[in-house]
């Protein structure tokens, strides 16, 4: 019997979305994260609205660039060290404290801006919000195997992925409308006031659901943790975990595929986004529609893999999915029109979600219980670093091609990277990863 069974006192449930949602602790996590992630999207929209209100017309782009650094800096600066600390702490308590602090910080952002009159105060507060988010996410991913049975890890990851994408669609498409609603003016709130206060309320609701999880699911004997007699430093814990990643085929396969996925994401971000905005003349609205199509496809893909994905080998899902995404990028590069981009984005999302779910499930299945936090925070670091690095590489390559007189460099970038992904994954022998037996 797993820790989840002991905690909940239930018989093994089927490895399906319906089965995993019958776990009270996991259901509470899903409810809390649905509301919290909707709030996160409102938070992003509110930050953009505040930057727009506080920046001059000629500095708006620079301020948004600063904001993007605030988003990514926590993973790079804190990274695996946060995970190592999370592995030493109670996961439920860590998540509860992080969301309580995030609620206070987010609610204080409008006051900080009005008090100082400068955006730097907003950036400082936002930075700590994202640092807390890094701790929260590491604890959440490390906790999931304690809330569900081992056989339910894949549908559990699929459920969290699907709600994240639904939150993306609703938050991005509806977020602007929600925070711009005239009702907030009656309370003396600007749009960014409304966005930050609603986000704070979502964190407060998340705190309540986390308290429920703590009450319902505390395993007998407590969470897996390092023995108190150990005096290893956090740095040594990180080093030991990195060695485990290198020596464990399942972890190694998941991390290798993350590099390819970052290359795909950065190429889409640089090539497709700019193409839609400028070359195709669709502007930011067109980018929003394209993002909605991608997120919609991810909802479909995550529901599909959560329903029948347990029948497929994790590595096969990852390699076939990335290879098929590469083929779609070739199609987008060859035909290169907004009308083609939309179905390609939806189909790409439907393929991307199973890849992400399979990656997280591989990490859950092969990560030692005492090092899950480091594993997932290392994943965040790798994704952030690779995304930034490959985005610079793709952007620089497009610039060089344009300077050399290459016609339609964005189109060339899409099909070249797509061909690389397809050949790298579909043209190679599948790795044989030893399965960790079910507890």
C-alpha positions as CSV (number, residue, x, y, z in Angstrom):
1,X,0.0,0.0,0.0
2,X,1.3,3.4,-1.0
3,X,1.6,6.5,1.3
4,X,-1.4,7.9,-0.5
5,X,-3.5,4.8,0.3
6,X,-2.4,5.0,3.9
7,X,-3.1,8.7,4.1
8,X,-6.6,8.4,2.6
9,X,-7.6,5.0,3.8
10,X,-9.0,4.0,0.4
11,X,-8.6,1.1,-1.9
12,X,-6.6,1.4,-5.1
13,X,-8.4,3.5,-7.7
14,X,-8.2,3.2,-11.4
15,X,-5.4,4.9,-13.3
16,X,-7.7,7.4,-15.0
17,X,-8.6,11.1,-14.6
18,X,-11.9,10.1,-12.9
19,X,-10.0,7.8,-10.5
20,X,-7.4,10.3,-9.6
21,X,-10.0,13.0,-9.0
22,X,-11.7,10.8,-6.4
23,X,-8.7,11.3,-4.2
24,X,-9.9,14.0,-1.7
25,X,-6.4,15.5,-1.2
26,X,-5.6,15.6,-4.9
27,X,-9.0,17.0,-5.7
28,X,-8.5,19.8,-3.2
29,X,-5.1,20.5,-4.9
30,X,-6.8,20.7,-8.3
31,X,-9.5,23.1,-7.1
32,X,-7.0,25.3,-5.3
33,X,-4.6,25.4,-8.3
34,X,-7.4,26.1,-10.8
35,X,-8.4,29.3,-8.9
36,X,-4.7,30.2,-8.2
37,X,-3.6,29.8,-11.8
38,X,-6.5,31.9,-13.0
39,X,-5.3,34.5,-10.5
40,X,-1.7,34.2,-11.8
41,X,-2.9,35.0,-15.3
42,X,-4.7,38.1,-13.9
43,X,-1.5,38.9,-12.1
44,X,0.5,38.9,-15.4
45,X,-2.2,41.0,-17.0
46,X,-2.1,43.4,-14.1
47,X,1.7,43.7,-14.2
48,X,1.5,44.5,-17.9
49,X,-1.3,47.1,-17.3
50,X,0.8,48.7,-14.5
51,X,3.9,48.8,-16.6
52,X,1.8,50.4,-19.4
53,X,0.5,53.0,-17.0
54,X,3.9,53.7,-15.4
55,X,6.2,53.7,-18.4
56,X,6.6,56.4,-21.0
57,X,5.7,55.5,-24.6
58,X,9.4,55.4,-25.6
59,X,10.4,53.1,-22.6
60,X,7.5,50.7,-22.6
61,X,9.4,48.0,-24.5
62,X,12.4,48.3,-22.2
63,X,10.2,48.0,-19.1
64,X,8.6,44.9,-20.5
65,X,12.0,43.5,-21.1
66,X,12.9,44.2,-17.4
67,X,9.7,42.4,-16.5
68,X,10.7,39.3,-18.4
69,X,13.9,39.2,-16.5
70,X,11.9,39.3,-13.2
71,X,9.9,36.3,-14.5
72,X,12.9,34.1,-15.3
73,X,15.6,35.3,-12.8
74,X,14.3,33.2,-9.8
75,X,14.7,29.9,-11.6
76,X,18.3,30.9,-12.6
77,X,19.4,32.4,-9.3
78,X,17.7,30.1,-6.8
79,X,17.0,27.0,-8.9
80,X,18.0,23.7,-7.4
81,X,18.9,25.3,-4.0
82,X,15.2,26.0,-3.5
83,X,14.4,22.4,-4.3
84,X,17.1,21.1,-1.8
85,X,15.5,23.2,0.9
86,X,12.0,22.0,0.0
87,X,13.2,18.4,0.3
88,X,14.1,19.2,3.9
89,X,10.8,20.9,4.8
90,X,7.2,19.7,5.2
91,X,5.7,20.1,1.7
92,X,2.2,21.0,2.7
93,X,3.4,23.6,5.2
94,X,5.8,25.0,2.6
95,X,3.0,25.4,0.0
96,X,0.7,27.0,2.6
97,X,3.2,29.5,3.8
98,X,4.3,30.4,0.2
99,X,0.7,31.1,-0.9
100,X,0.0,33.1,2.2
101,X,3.1,35.3,1.6
102,X,2.2,35.6,-2.1
103,X,-1.3,36.8,-1.2
104,X,0.2,39.6,1.0
105,X,2.9,40.6,-1.5
106,X,0.5,40.7,-4.5
107,X,-2.1,42.8,-2.6
108,X,0.7,45.2,-1.6
109,X,2.0,45.9,-5.1
110,X,-0.5,48.7,-6.0
111,X,0.4,50.4,-2.7
112,X,4.1,50.1,-3.3
113,X,3.7,51.7,-6.7
114,X,1.6,54.6,-5.4
115,X,3.9,55.1,-2.5
116,X,7.2,55.2,-4.4
117,X,6.0,56.3,-7.9
118,X,8.5,54.0,-9.4
119,X,8.2,50.7,-11.2
120,X,11.4,49.3,-9.5
121,X,9.4,48.7,-6.3
122,X,6.9,46.7,-8.3
123,X,9.7,44.6,-9.9
124,X,11.2,43.9,-6.5
125,X,7.9,42.7,-5.1
126,X,7.2,40.7,-8.3
127,X,10.6,39.1,-8.0
128,X,9.9,37.7,-4.5
129,X,6.4,36.6,-5.7
130,X,8.1,34.5,-8.4
131,X,10.7,33.2,-5.9
132,X,7.9,32.0,-3.7
133,X,6.3,30.5,-6.7
134,X,9.5,28.5,-7.4
135,X,9.4,27.1,-3.9
136,X,5.7,26.4,-4.2
137,X,6.0,24.6,-7.5
138,X,8.9,22.4,-6.3
139,X,6.9,21.4,-3.2
140,X,3.7,20.8,-5.2
141,X,5.5,18.5,-7.7
142,X,7.3,16.7,-4.9
143,X,4.0,16.2,-3.0
144,X,2.0,14.6,-5.8
145,X,3.3,11.1,-5.3
146,X,2.1,11.3,-1.7
147,X,-1.4,12.2,-2.8
148,X,-2.1,9.5,-5.4
149,X,-1.1,6.0,-6.1
150,X,2.0,5.3,-8.2
151,X,-0.2,4.0,-11.0
152,X,-2.1,7.3,-11.0
153,X,0.9,9.6,-11.5
154,X,0.3,10.1,-15.2
155,X,-3.4,11.0,-15.0
156,X,-2.5,13.2,-12.0
157,X,0.0,15.2,-14.0
158,X,-2.4,15.3,-16.9
159,X,-5.1,16.8,-14.7
160,X,-2.8,19.5,-13.5
161,X,-1.6,20.2,-17.0
162,X,-5.1,20.5,-18.4
163,X,-6.3,22.9,-15.7
164,X,-3.2,25.0,-16.2
165,X,-4.0,25.3,-19.9
166,X,-7.7,26.1,-19.2
167,X,-6.5,28.8,-16.8
168,X,-4.2,30.1,-19.6
169,X,-7.0,30.4,-22.1
170,X,-9.5,32.0,-19.6
171,X,-6.9,34.2,-17.9
172,X,-5.3,35.6,-21.1
173,X,-8.4,35.9,-23.2
174,X,-10.7,37.0,-20.4
175,X,-8.2,38.6,-18.1
176,X,-8.1,41.8,-20.0
177,X,-11.8,42.1,-20.0
178,X,-12.1,41.2,-16.3
179,X,-9.6,43.7,-15.0
180,X,-11.0,46.4,-17.4
181,X,-14.6,45.9,-16.2
182,X,-16.2,49.2,-15.2
183,X,-17.4,47.8,-11.9
184,X,-13.9,48.2,-10.3
185,X,-14.1,52.0,-10.8
186,X,-16.9,52.2,-8.4
187,X,-14.5,51.1,-5.7
188,X,-11.8,53.5,-6.8
189,X,-9.7,50.7,-8.4
190,X,-7.8,51.0,-11.6
191,X,-7.6,47.9,-13.8
192,X,-4.2,46.9,-12.3
193,X,-5.7,47.3,-8.8
194,X,-8.4,44.8,-9.7
195,X,-6.0,42.3,-11.2
196,X,-3.7,42.3,-8.1
197,X,-6.5,42.1,-5.6
198,X,-8.2,39.2,-7.4
199,X,-4.9,37.4,-7.6
200,X,-4.4,37.9,-3.9
201,X,-7.9,36.5,-3.3
202,X,-7.0,33.4,-5.4
203,X,-3.9,32.8,-3.3
204,X,-6.0,33.1,-0.1
205,X,-8.4,30.4,-1.4
206,X,-5.4,28.3,-2.3
207,X,-4.3,28.6,1.4
208,X,-7.7,27.2,2.5
209,X,-7.5,24.2,0.1
210,X,-3.9,23.5,1.2
211,X,-5.1,23.5,4.9
212,X,-7.7,20.9,3.8
213,X,-5.0,18.8,2.2
214,X,-3.0,18.9,5.3
215,X,-6.0,17.8,7.4
216,X,-7.0,15.0,5.0
217,X,-3.8,13.5,3.8
218,X,-1.0,13.7,6.3
219,X,0.6,10.2,5.9
220,X,1.2,8.0,8.9
221,X,4.8,8.6,9.9
222,X,5.0,11.9,8.0
223,X,6.4,12.8,4.6
224,X,9.6,11.2,3.3
225,X,12.5,13.4,4.5
226,X,16.2,13.2,5.2
227,X,17.1,11.8,8.5
228,X,17.9,14.4,11.2
229,X,21.3,12.9,11.8
230,X,22.5,14.0,8.4
231,X,24.4,17.3,8.3
232,X,25.0,17.6,4.6
233,X,25.0,21.1,3.2
234,X,22.3,22.1,0.7
235,X,25.1,22.4,-2.0
236,X,26.1,18.8,-1.3
237,X,22.5,17.7,-1.6
238,X,22.2,19.4,-5.0
239,X,25.4,17.8,-6.2
240,X,24.3,14.3,-5.0
241,X,21.0,14.7,-6.8
242,X,22.6,15.9,-10.1
243,X,24.7,12.7,-9.9
244,X,21.5,10.7,-9.5
245,X,20.1,12.3,-12.6
246,X,23.2,11.4,-14.6
247,X,23.2,7.8,-13.4
248,X,19.4,7.1,-13.7
249,X,18.3,6.4,-17.3
250,X,14.7,7.5,-16.7
251,X,15.7,10.9,-15.3
252,X,18.4,11.3,-18.0
253,X,15.9,10.7,-20.7
254,X,13.4,13.2,-19.3
255,X,16.1,15.9,-18.9
256,X,17.5,15.3,-22.4
257,X,14.0,15.8,-23.9
258,X,13.6,19.0,-22.0
259,X,16.4,20.5,-24.0
260,X,14.6,19.7,-27.3
261,X,11.4,21.1,-25.9
262,X,13.1,24.4,-24.9
263,X,14.4,24.6,-28.5
264,X,10.9,24.2,-29.8
265,X,9.4,26.8,-27.4
266,X,12.0,29.4,-28.1
267,X,11.7,29.0,-31.8
268,X,7.9,29.4,-31.6
269,X,8.4,32.4,-29.3
270,X,10.9,34.2,-31.6
271,X,9.9,33.1,-35.1
272,X,6.1,32.6,-35.0
273,X,5.3,35.4,-32.6
274,X,7.2,38.0,-34.5
275,X,6.0,36.6,-37.8
276,X,2.3,36.9,-36.7
277,X,2.8,40.4,-35.3
278,X,4.8,42.0,-38.1
279,X,5.2,39.9,-41.3
280,X,1.6,38.8,-41.3
281,X,0.3,42.1,-39.8
282,X,-1.9,40.5,-37.1
283,X,-0.5,42.4,-34.2
284,X,-0.7,41.4,-30.6
285,X,-4.3,40.3,-31.0
286,X,-3.2,37.7,-33.5
287,X,-0.6,36.4,-31.1
288,X,-3.3,36.1,-28.4
289,X,-5.5,34.1,-30.8
290,X,-2.5,31.8,-31.7
291,X,-1.7,31.3,-28.0
292,X,-5.4,30.4,-27.4
293,X,-5.2,27.8,-30.1
294,X,-2.0,26.3,-28.6
295,X,-3.5,26.2,-25.1
296,X,-6.8,24.7,-26.4
297,X,-4.9,22.0,-28.1
298,X,-3.0,21.3,-24.8
299,X,-6.3,20.9,-23.0
300,X,-7.3,18.3,-25.5
301,X,-3.9,16.6,-25.4
302,X,-3.7,16.4,-21.6
303,X,-7.2,15.0,-21.3
304,X,-6.4,12.4,-23.9
305,X,-3.1,11.3,-22.3
306,X,-4.8,11.3,-18.9
307,X,-7.5,8.9,-20.2
308,X,-5.5,6.4,-22.2
309,X,-1.8,7.4,-21.8
310,X,-1.1,4.7,-19.2
311,X,-1.1,2.2,-22.1
312,X,1.9,3.9,-23.7
313,X,5.6,3.9,-22.8
314,X,6.6,7.3,-21.4
315,X,9.7,7.6,-23.7
316,X,7.7,6.7,-26.8
317,X,5.2,9.5,-26.0
318,X,8.0,12.0,-25.6
319,X,10.0,11.1,-28.7
320,X,7.1,10.6,-31.0
321,X,5.4,13.8,-29.7
322,X,8.5,15.9,-30.2
323,X,9.1,14.4,-33.6
324,X,5.6,15.1,-34.7
325,X,5.9,18.7,-33.4
326,X,9.0,19.0,-35.6
327,X,7.0,17.9,-38.6
328,X,4.3,20.5,-37.8
329,X,7.0,23.2,-37.6
330,X,8.1,22.1,-41.1
331,X,4.6,22.5,-42.3
332,X,4.3,26.0,-40.7
333,X,7.6,27.0,-42.3
334,X,6.7,25.7,-45.8
335,X,3.2,27.2,-46.0
336,X,3.8,30.1,-43.7
337,X,0.4,31.8,-43.3
338,X,-1.8,32.7,-40.3
339,X,-4.4,30.3,-41.6
340,X,-1.9,27.5,-41.4
341,X,-0.5,28.6,-38.1
342,X,-3.8,28.2,-36.3
343,X,-4.4,24.5,-36.9
344,X,-0.7,23.8,-36.5
345,X,-0.8,25.6,-33.1
346,X,-3.8,23.6,-32.0
347,X,-2.3,20.3,-33.2
348,X,1.1,21.2,-31.7
349,X,-0.6,21.8,-28.3
350,X,-2.4,18.5,-28.5
351,X,1.0,16.8,-29.0
352,X,2.9,19.1,-26.5
353,X,0.7,18.3,-23.5
354,X,1.3,14.5,-23.6
355,X,5.1,15.2,-23.9
356,X,5.0,17.4,-20.8
357,X,2.9,15.0,-18.8
358,X,5.1,12.1,-19.7
359,X,8.2,14.1,-18.7
360,X,6.8,14.9,-15.3
361,X,5.7,11.4,-14.8
362,X,9.1,10.0,-15.6
363,X,10.6,12.4,-13.1
364,X,8.1,11.3,-10.4
365,X,8.6,7.6,-11.2
366,X,12.4,7.7,-11.0
367,X,13.2,10.5,-8.6
368,X,14.2,9.4,-5.1
369,X,11.5,10.5,-2.6
370,X,14.1,12.6,-0.6
371,X,15.2,14.5,-3.7
372,X,12.0,15.3,-5.6
373,X,12.2,19.0,-4.8
374,X,15.7,19.3,-6.3
375,X,14.7,17.3,-9.3
376,X,11.8,19.6,-10.2
377,X,13.6,22.8,-9.4
378,X,16.5,21.6,-11.6
379,X,14.0,21.0,-14.3
380,X,12.8,24.7,-13.9
381,X,16.4,25.9,-14.1
382,X,17.2,23.9,-17.2
383,X,14.0,25.0,-19.0
384,X,14.6,28.7,-18.2
385,X,18.3,28.6,-19.1
386,X,17.8,26.6,-22.3
387,X,14.8,28.8,-23.4
388,X,16.8,32.0,-22.9
389,X,19.9,30.5,-24.6
390,X,18.1,29.0,-27.6
391,X,15.9,32.1,-28.0
392,X,19.1,34.2,-28.3
393,X,20.5,31.6,-30.8
394,X,17.4,31.6,-32.9
395,X,17.0,35.3,-32.8
396,X,20.6,35.9,-33.7
397,X,20.4,33.4,-36.5
398,X,17.4,35.1,-38.0
399,X,19.2,38.5,-37.7
400,X,22.3,37.1,-39.5
401,X,20.2,35.5,-42.2
402,X,18.4,38.7,-42.9
403,X,21.8,40.6,-43.0
404,X,23.0,38.0,-45.5
405,X,20.0,38.6,-47.7
406,X,18.2,35.4,-47.0
407,X,14.5,35.8,-48.0
408,X,11.9,35.1,-45.2
409,X,14.4,34.1,-42.4
410,X,11.5,33.4,-40.0
411,X,10.2,30.7,-42.3
412,X,13.7,29.2,-42.7
413,X,14.1,29.1,-38.9
414,X,10.8,27.2,-38.5
415,X,11.5,24.5,-40.9
416,X,15.2,24.1,-40.0
417,X,14.5,23.7,-36.3
418,X,11.5,21.5,-37.2
419,X,13.6,19.2,-39.3
420,X,16.2,19.0,-36.5
421,X,13.6,17.9,-34.0
422,X,12.0,15.4,-36.3
423,X,15.3,13.8,-37.3
424,X,16.6,13.8,-33.7
425,X,13.6,12.0,-32.3
426,X,11.9,10.0,-35.0
427,X,15.1,8.9,-36.6
428,X,16.7,7.4,-33.5
429,X,16.4,4.2,-31.5
430,X,14.1,4.5,-28.5
431,X,15.9,4.5,-25.2
432,X,15.2,1.5,-23.0
433,X,14.4,2.8,-19.6
434,X,14.0,0.4,-16.7
435,X,10.7,0.7,-15.0
436,X,10.6,1.3,-11.3
437,X,8.3,-1.3,-9.8
438,X,5.0,-0.1,-8.2
439,X,5.2,0.2,-4.5
